[in-house]
Amino acid sequence: HSYHFNLQNYRSNLSDEQIKDWQETLKGIEAKKGSTIEKKYQELKTADPKATLQILASFDPKNALQVDIAREYLSKLGSDVLGKNEKLKKLDGILRKGFQYQIVALKELITVNDEKVRPSEFAETEFTVLGVSNQTGVFINEKLKGEDINQAYFKVYKNQFCYNPYRINVGSIGFCEFNVENQIISGAYNVFGCKVSELNPKYLDALFKTKRFLDYVNEKANGGVRMDFKIECMQDWQIPLPPFEVQNEIVEKIEKQKQIIEGAERIEEGFIVDQFIDTQYQEEFVEKLAQVDGSPVKDLSSVKNETYVGGENIESGTGRLLNLHTVEEAGIIGPSFVFRKGHVVYSKVRPNLQKCFYADFDGVCSSDIYPLKVKEDLILPKYLSIILQSRFFAKKTESFQEGRSGMPKINQDQLVQIKIPLPPIETQRQIVEKLDRQMLALDGVRLLKSEAQKRIEEILAKVWGE
């Protein structure tokens, strides 16, 4: 059961009044004993009403795991079954009070699109073939004439959702905002639309991006090893349904935060260190400015509490370090090197990714990274790190990668053969100071983005009654 790993000891969101009502409703019911919570979860699926009440009577309404199991079970019974058992109906009502809005299954709110077309029957007609990305949602993949498409495709209309049942667990679901003539998508997808008088599709789209939906997908998908989230699973998902005007208000609030996020991302994407590099100055070989100075670590236990930096921890083109852990926390067992404060640390793997940083602390790095000791009378370490983070430098490494198979790398001998522009020390200092100011501004932009993301999470958490 998907809740087993992270909700075992969590406090449920039931109020004291709900807990009291739950206990009163089950008063006099003999609680089932002797089974694990996992076994009770399985038994609920086939239990008769009497056995069901005994199982539920054994649940602790203060425990989030047990309450979630009860809520899931009762929500599936349907009004016809609940109407035949007063206690089950009352328990269902008690749990529904935990949400700010009515909880409704999507089957009541969506319409499945099963309208297919065979483009080959319209040989000269141009079709717009859609795809779904976990980054951008629905996108226009290509335009083809009907004669070039042999299989049946779904027709897709504006404001409909498309998802890949085999990849929805990695976010392969999207909302179509295009209104192009002859929009189609592969028959391998599932397509559905909202009953627009009851459910705002942008509100539903926001719910699809929550952890609650991903947890539901992982729980409900079937098909063994291969993910297979059938349309029936989608229809069974239950969501909080505010009044339509409240949905619109929620969407408007989320859209405002999205605008902040998108603006911040455009600034981030437009930032490159190359704007600080002036190529008018005479160039010098790297070997005259710095040398590899990493000390191999013979015993990792001796540095287990040191900060570890791998290539994955270095942000491309900025030198920012992300998600750092100690050697022990990172579970490092392979070859490593020590770097020291003042070193410029450069990744030799896939140099086109521009992974390099200036070390302002002592630490340990992977063997795929060069710690460089800089000749500070000739070049400032921070200036060298700017150069090594640049697209300008990445371009210079390309000649060493020609004809190589596998992962592109640059070795020590090749690195030192590269020439870089070397302005006077004072000019280097001015360049570093300009970059430092820009990085501070960029940190402010990232903070705005982070706060906007948190605000969206808070808006949706409130919808769920959290």
C-alpha positions in Angstrom: 0.0 0.0 0.0 1.5 3.3 -1.1 0.8 5.1 2.3 2.7 2.4 4.2 6.0 4.1 3.8 5.3 7.6 4.9 2.1 7.9 6.8 2.4 5.2 9.5 2.8 7.6 12.4 1.2 10.8 11.0 -1.7 12.5 12.8 -4.9 12.5 10.7 -6.6 15.7 9.8 -9.9 14.8 11.5 -11.1 17.3 14.1 -11.8 16.3 17.7 -15.5 16.5 16.8 -15.1 14.2 13.9 -13.1 11.7 16.0 -15.8 11.8 18.7 -18.6 11.2 16.0 -16.5 8.3 14.5 -16.2 6.6 17.9 -19.9 7.1 18.7 -21.0 5.7 15.4 -18.9 2.5 16.0 -19.8 2.2 19.7 -20.8 -1.4 20.4 -19.2 -2.8 17.3 -16.7 -5.5 18.1 -13.3 -4.5 16.7 -11.5 -7.0 14.5 -8.3 -8.1 16.2 -5.1 -9.8 15.2 -4.5 -8.5 11.6 -1.8 -6.1 10.3 -3.0 -2.9 8.8 -1.9 -4.2 5.4 -4.0 -7.3 5.8 -7.1 -5.3 6.9 -6.7 -3.1 3.9 -6.9 -6.2 1.6 -9.8 -7.7 3.6 -11.9 -4.5 3.2 -12.0 -5.2 -0.5 -14.2 -8.3 -0.1 -15.7 -7.9 3.3 -19.5 -7.9 3.9 -21.0 -4.9 5.8 -20.7 -6.6 9.2 -17.1 -7.5 8.8 -16.4 -4.0 7.3 -17.7 -2.3 10.4 -15.6 -4.6 12.6 -12.5 -3.7 10.6 -13.3 0.0 10.7 -13.9 -0.2 14.5 -10.3 -1.4 14.8 -9.0 1.7 13.1 -7.7 4.6 15.1 -9.3 7.8 13.7 -6.3 9.8 14.9 -4.0 7.8 12.6 -3.6 9.3 9.1 -2.8 5.9 7.4 -5.9 4.2 8.8 -8.2 7.2 8.1 -7.0 7.4 4.5 -7.7 3.7 4.0 -11.2 4.1 5.5 -11.8 7.2 3.3 -10.6 5.4 0.2 -12.8 2.4 0.9 -16.0 4.3 1.8 -15.6 6.7 -1.2 -15.8 3.7 -3.6 -19.0 2.2 -2.2 -21.3 4.6 -4.0 -24.6 6.1 -2.7 -26.6 2.9 -3.5 -24.5 0.8 -1.2 -24.1 3.4 1.5 -27.9 4.0 1.5 -28.4 0.4 2.6 -26.2 0.7 5.7 -26.8 3.7 8.0 -23.5 3.3 9.9 -21.4 3.2 6.8 -23.2 6.2 5.4 -22.6 8.1 8.6 -18.9 7.2 8.7 -18.6 8.4 5.1 -20.2 11.7 6.0 -17.9 12.1 8.9 -14.8 11.7 6.8 -16.1 14.1 4.1 -16.4 16.8 6.7 -12.5 16.8 6.7 -12.5 18.7 3.4 -13.5 22.3 2.8 -15.4 21.4 -0.4 -17.5 18.5 -1.7 -15.4 15.5 -2.8 -16.5 14.2 -6.3 -15.2 11.5 -8.5 -14.0 12.6 -11.9 -16.4 10.3 -13.7 -19.1 12.8 -12.7 -17.1 15.7 -14.1 -15.4 14.6 -17.3 -16.3 13.2 -20.7 -14.1 10.6 -22.3 -13.2 11.3 -26.0 -13.3 8.2 -28.1 -13.6 10.0 -31.4 -11.0 8.5 -33.7 -10.1 9.3 -37.3 -8.1 7.5 -39.9 -6.0 10.2 -41.6 -5.0 7.9 -44.4 -8.6 8.2 -45.6 -8.0 12.0 -46.1 -4.8 11.7 -48.1 -4.3 15.4 -48.9 -5.6 16.9 -45.6 -2.9 18.3 -43.3 -3.1 17.0 -39.7 -1.5 18.6 -36.7 0.0 15.8 -34.6 0.2 16.5 -30.9 2.5 15.1 -28.3 2.7 15.3 -24.5 5.8 16.3 -22.5 6.2 16.2 -18.7 7.8 19.6 -19.0 5.5 21.5 -21.4 2.3 19.4 -21.4 0.6 19.1 -24.8 2.7 20.4 -27.7 2.6 20.4 -31.5 4.9 17.6 -32.6 4.6 17.8 -36.4 2.3 18.5 -39.3 1.7 15.6 -41.7 -0.6 14.8 -44.6 -3.1 12.1 -44.1 -1.4 9.8 -46.6 1.6 9.7 -44.3 -0.3 8.5 -41.2 -1.4 4.8 -41.4 -3.0 4.3 -37.9 -6.1 5.6 -36.3 -5.6 8.7 -34.1 -7.8 10.5 -31.6 -9.2 13.9 -32.6 -8.3 16.5 -29.9 -10.2 19.6 -29.2 -9.2 22.7 -27.2 -9.4 22.4 -23.4 -9.1 18.6 -23.5 -6.6 16.5 -21.6 -4.3 13.9 -23.2 -2.2 11.4 -21.2 0.0 8.4 -21.9 -1.3 5.6 -19.7 2.2 4.0 -19.6 4.1 7.2 -18.6 1.6 9.3 -16.6 3.7 8.5 -13.4 6.5 10.7 -14.8 4.1 13.5 -15.6 3.0 12.6 -19.2 -0.4 14.3 -19.0 -1.2 17.6 -20.6 -3.9 20.2 -21.2 -4.5 21.2 -24.8 -4.8 24.9 -25.3 -4.4 24.8 -29.1 -7.4 25.2 -31.4 -5.9 24.1 -34.7 -7.9 22.4 -37.3 -7.5 18.6 -37.5 -5.6 18.2 -34.2 -4.9 14.5 -33.5 -2.9 12.4 -31.1 -1.8 8.8 -31.1 -4.4 6.2 -30.3 -2.1 5.0 -27.5 -3.2 8.0 -25.5 -6.4 8.6 -23.5 -8.3 11.8 -24.1 -11.0 13.5 -22.1 -12.6 16.8 -21.5 -14.3 18.6 -18.6 -18.0 19.3 -18.2 -17.2 23.0 -18.6 -20.2 24.2 -16.6 -19.0 22.2 -13.5 -15.2 21.9 -13.7 -12.7 24.5 -14.9 -10.0 22.5 -16.9 -7.3 24.8 -15.6 -8.3 24.0 -12.0 -8.1 20.3 -12.8 -4.8 20.8 -14.5 -3.4 22.3 -11.3 -4.6 19.3 -9.3 -2.9 17.0 -11.7 0.4 18.6 -10.7 0.0 17.8 -7.0 1.7 15.0 -5.1 -1.8 13.7 -4.3 -2.4 12.8 -7.9 1.0 11.2 -8.3 0.4 9.1 -5.2 -3.0 8.0 -6.6 -1.4 7.1 -10.0 1.2 5.0 -8.4 -1.3 3.2 -6.3 -3.9 2.6 -9.0 -1.8 1.8 -12.1 -1.8 -1.8 -13.0 -0.2 -4.1 -15.5 2.7 -5.5 -13.4 6.1 -4.0 -14.0 4.7 -1.8 -16.7 2.7 1.3 -15.8 -0.9 1.2 -17.2 -3.2 3.9 -15.8 -6.5 3.1 -17.5 -9.2 5.7 -18.1 -11.3 4.0 -15.5 -8.6 4.8 -12.9 -8.8 8.4 -14.0 -12.5 8.4 -13.7 -12.3 7.0 -10.1 -10.0 9.8 -8.8 -11.9 12.0 -6.4 -11.2 15.8 -6.1 -12.5 18.6 -4.0 -15.0 20.5 -6.1 -15.5 24.2 -5.0 -18.3 26.2 -6.6 -17.4 27.1 -10.2 -16.7 30.8 -9.3 -14.4 29.7 -6.6 -12.5 27.4 -9.0 -12.1 30.5 -11.3 -10.6 32.5 -8.3 -8.2 29.6 -7.5 -7.1 29.4 -11.1 -6.6 33.2 -11.2 -4.4 33.1 -8.1 -2.3 30.2 -9.5 -1.9 31.9 -12.9 -0.5 35.0 -11.2 2.1 32.9 -9.4 2.9 31.1 -12.7 3.6 34.4 -14.3 6.2 35.1 -11.6 7.7 31.7 -12.1 7.8 32.0 -15.9 9.4 35.5 -15.7 12.0 34.2 -13.3 12.8 31.2 -15.5 13.3 33.5 -18.5 15.8 35.6 -16.5 17.6 32.4 -15.4 17.7 31.0 -19.0 19.0 34.4 -20.3 21.9 34.5 -17.8 25.3 33.5 -19.1 28.7 34.3 -17.7 30.0 34.9 -21.3 28.7 38.5 -21.0 31.5 39.2 -18.6 34.3 37.8 -20.8 36.2 40.2 -23.0 38.2 38.4 -25.7 40.2 41.4 -26.8 42.9 40.6 -24.3 46.0 38.5 -25.1 45.4 34.8 -24.5 47.5 32.5 -22.3 47.8 28.8 -21.9 46.0 27.3 -18.9 49.1 25.4 -17.9 50.9 28.7 -17.2 48.0 29.8 -14.9 46.9 26.8 -13.0 47.8 23.1 -12.3 45.8 20.1 -11.2 46.2 19.8 -7.4 43.9 17.1 -6.2 45.1 14.6 -3.6 43.6 11.1 -4.0 41.6 9.9 -1.0 43.0 6.5 0.2 40.6 6.0 3.0 37.1 7.4 2.5 36.2 6.8 6.2 38.8 9.5 7.1 36.7 12.1 5.2 33.2 10.8 5.7 32.1 14.1 7.3 33.5 16.3 4.5 31.3 17.9 1.9 31.1 15.9 -1.3 30.8 17.5 -4.7 30.0 15.4 -7.8 29.3 16.6 -11.3 25.5 16.4 -10.6 25.9 18.9 -7.8 27.3 21.7 -10.0 24.8 23.8 -11.9 25.8 24.3 -15.5 27.2 27.7 -16.4 26.8 29.4 -13.0 29.0 27.5 -10.5 26.1 27.1 -8.0 26.3 24.0 -5.9 23.1 22.1 -5.4 21.9 19.4 -3.0 25.2 18.9 -1.2 25.8 16.0 1.3 28.7 14.6 3.2 30.8 11.7 1.7 29.0 9.4 4.1 25.5 10.7 3.3 26.1 10.5 -0.4 27.2 6.9 -0.1 30.5 7.4 -2.0 32.6 4.3 -2.5 34.6 5.1 -5.6 37.8 7.1 -6.3 37.7 10.6 -4.9 40.0 13.6 -4.5 40.4 16.3 -1.9 40.0 19.9 -2.9 40.9 23.0 -0.8 39.5 26.4 -0.3 40.7 28.6 -3.1 40.8 25.9 -5.7 38.9 26.1 -9.0 37.1 22.9 -9.4 36.3 21.8 -13.0 34.4 18.7 -14.3 36.3 17.0 -17.1 33.2 15.0 -18.1 31.0 16.5 -20.8 32.8 19.8 -20.8 30.0 21.3 -23.0 27.9 21.4 -19.7 30.3 24.1 -18.3 30.4 22.6 -14.8 33.0 24.5 -12.7 33.0 26.3 -9.3 35.2 28.4 -7.1 35.8 26.5 -3.8 35.3 28.6 -0.7 35.5 25.5 1.6 37.5 22.3 1.8 35.9 19.2 0.5 35.9 16.0 -1.5 35.1 15.6 -5.2 34.7 12.7 -7.6 37.6 11.5 -9.7 35.9 13.0 -12.8 36.7 16.5 -11.4 39.9 18.5 -11.5 40.8 20.6 -8.5 43.0 23.4 -9.9 45.5 25.4 -7.9 45.7 28.9 -9.4 48.8 31.1 -9.7 47.2 34.1 -8.1 49.9 36.5 -9.2 48.7 36.0 -12.7 45.0 35.2 -12.5 42.3 35.4 -9.8 40.7 32.1 -9.0 37.2 33.5 -9.4 38.0 34.9 -12.8 39.4 31.5 -13.9 36.2 29.9 -12.7 34.1 32.3 -14.8 36.1 31.4 -17.9 35.7 27.6 -17.3 32.0 28.1 -16.7 31.6 29.8 -20.1 30.3 28.7 -23.5 33.4 30.4 -24.8 35.6 27.8 -23.0 33.3 24.9 -23.8 33.6 25.7 -27.5 37.4 25.5 -27.1 37.2 21.9 -25.7 35.3 20.6 -28.8 38.4 19.9 -30.8 39.6 17.4 -28.2 36.4 15.4 -28.4 36.3 14.7 -32.1 36.1 11.1 -33.1 35.7 9.9 -29.5 33.0 7.4 -28.6 31.1 7.2 -25.3 31.0 10.0 -22.8 32.9 13.1 -23.9 35.8 14.0 -21.6 38.8 16.3 -21.6 42.0 15.0 -19.9 44.6 17.0 -18.0 47.1 17.3 -20.9 44.3 18.7 -23.2 43.0 21.1 -20.6 46.3 22.9 -20.2 46.7 23.3 -23.9 43.7 25.6 -24.1 44.3 29.4 -24.3 42.1 31.9 -22.4 42.0 35.7 -22.5 44.0 37.2 -19.6 43.3 40.8 -18.7 45.2 42.7 -16.0 44.5 41.6 -12.4 42.6 44.8 -11.7 40.3 44.2 -14.7 39.8 40.6 -13.6 38.8 41.9 -10.2 36.2 44.3 -11.7 34.8 41.4 -13.8 34.5 39.2 -10.7 32.7 42.0 -8.8 30.2 42.6 -11.6 29.5 38.9 -11.7 29.0 38.7 -7.9 26.4 41.5 -8.1 24.6 39.7 -10.9 24.6 36.5 -8.9 23.0 38.3 -6.0 20.3 39.6 -8.2 19.9 36.2 -9.7 19.5 34.7 -6.2 16.7 37.3 -5.6 15.0 36.1 -8.8 15.3 32.5 -7.7 13.8 33.4 -4.3 10.8 35.0 -6.0 10.4 31.8 -8.1 10.6 29.6 -5.0 8.1 31.7 -3.1 5.7 31.6 -6.0 6.0 27.8 -6.2 5.3 27.5 -2.4 2.3 29.8 -2.8 0.8 27.5 -5.4 1.3 24.5 -3.1 -0.4 26.4 -0.3 -3.4 27.4 -2.5 -3.9 23.7 -3.5 -3.2 22.4 0.0 -6.0 24.7 1.3 -8.3 23.2 -1.4 -7.7 19.8 0.0 -8.4 21.0 3.5 -4.8 20.6 4.6 
